[in-house]
């Protein structure tokens, strides 16, 4: 499903308000952006149905869930094929300790954000669930000392049209082709 890009200033205000506090009542939200509650509710429904609002999440303290350590694992794939990427992505999503991953161009193919109890837990996780994968050539692990996430996304809709390489990176199939082309230039 294509995400709509024709958002107006009220849509942008709704998104900013919800991003800062997703628990706001519809009445509070409507008052903040200058809409009637019924109009506000319809706009929010439209933004959800269009895939613009993908969810509302609680920001939970990791320690409350027994998480004592976070790490970023850089993964280089052994071979570069769509089949291997799909298999590895599916595997990552099956591991509860993986909270995010980024498929990249450049020297590494994936950056994987993991949250674990301890260094022993991290060691076991990497040995049992990552290095044993046939797709993996090598990994490099960095411990996270601090993780800060901005509460709002930048609104870049007024920026110039994306370059062809940025458009290619937006599609997983085209991203793989771009990555292979980049590697062949080395």
N, C-alpha and C positions, 0 to 999 in steps of 0.2 A: 504494500500500500504506500503510495506517495504521500509524504507529509506536505500539507499546504504551506506555501511560502508567502501567501498574500495576506499576511496578518496586518491589521490596522493598529492604531495607537492604543485603542481600548484593549485589544487582544494582548498587546505587549504589556500593558499595565496589569492585566489579570495574571499573566504569566509571572511577572516580577513579584506580585503580591503573593501568589501561591508558592513560588520558589522560596520566598523568605519565611512563609508560615503556611504550610499546607493544611493546617487545622482550622483555618478561619471559617466561620459560618458563611453561608451564601449571603446573608443579610449584611454582614460586616464587609465582605468583599464588594458587594454592590455599592455600598456607601462610599468605599474607598475609591472606586473607579467612576462613580457618578452614573450608575445605571439603576434601573428598577430591579428588584430581586428576581423577577421572572425573566427579564432580559439577560441578566447576569447568569442565571442558571442555564439558559439556552446556549449562551456563548461558551460556557465551561463544558457543557455536554458536547457541543460541536468540536471544541478543541480536543476533547478526549476521543471522540469518534474518529477524528482525523489523524490521530496518532501524534498530535503535538504534545499533549500531556500524556506521558507514558506511565505515570504512577505517582503516588505520594508515599513517602517513606519516613520512618522515624530514624533519627540520628542517635544510635545507641552507643554508649561507652563500651569499647571492646573489653575492658577488664571485667565488666558486669557479666560477660559471657565466657569468662575463663581464658580470654586471649591475652597472652603476656608478651607476644612477639609478632612483628610483622616483617615481611621480607618481599623484595622484588627479585624475581628469578628471570634472568635473561636466557632465552632458549634459542639455540641455532638448530635448524632442521637438518637432517641428514640428506634428504632429497627434496626437491621442490616440485611437488605436483599438487593439483587441486584435491585429489583423493587423500593425500597425506595431511594436508592442511585441515580438511574437513574431519578426518579421523582424530587429529590431535585436538582441535577445538571441541569436538564432542567429548573427548576424554577430560579436558580441562573442566568443562561444565558439570561433569559427574563427580568432581572432587569438592566436598563441602568447604575445605579450607581455602579454595580459590575464590576470591571475592571480586576479582576483575582481571581481564587480560587485554592486551593490546597487540594486534597483529601489525607488524612494522615492515618498512623497507630499511635497507642499510645492513649493517653487520650482524644484527640479531633479527630473528624472525618473530619472536614473541617476547613481551614483557608480561610476567604473570605476578599479580599481587596476591600473596597468601597471608593468612592470619592463623597462628598456631599458639599452643600453650607455652612452648619452651624451645630451646635449641635442640633438645633431643627429639621433640615432636617434628621440628623442621627437618632434621637429619633423616628421620624415618620416612617422612612424607616424600622428600626428594628422592631417596633411594628406591622406595617401593612404588611410587606413583609417577615419577617423571623420568628419571634416568633409565628405567627399564623399558620405556616406550621405544619401539623400533624406529619411529620417526625422528627421535632426538639424537643429534650429533654431540652436542655439548651444552652445558649450562654454566651460568655464573650467578652467584647469589649475593645480594646486598641486603644488609639489615636496614630496616627503617627506624630511624630515631624519632622522627616526628612526621605526622601526616596531617595536612591542613587542606581542606577543600573549600573553595569559594561557595557561598550560598546562592550565587546567581551566575547564570551564563552570560557571556557578552552578547549584546545584540548587534550582529554584524550585517544585518539585512541591507544596509545602505552601501556596503562595500562593493567594489567592482566585481563583475562576474568571475567565477572561479576559473582557473587555468585548466587546460586539458589534463594535466597531470593530477591536479586536485580532484577533478571529476572522476578520473580513473581510479584514484585511491578510495573513492566513496563506494565502489562496487568490489566485493570480495573476489569475483572472478577476474575483473580488470586489475585489481590490486596485485594479484599473483603475477599477471603478465608484466606489470610495471616493475615489480620486484625482480623478476628474472631478467628483464632488460637492463635494470640498474646493475645487477651482478655481472652481466656479460660485459659491461663497460670497464670493469675493474681490471 
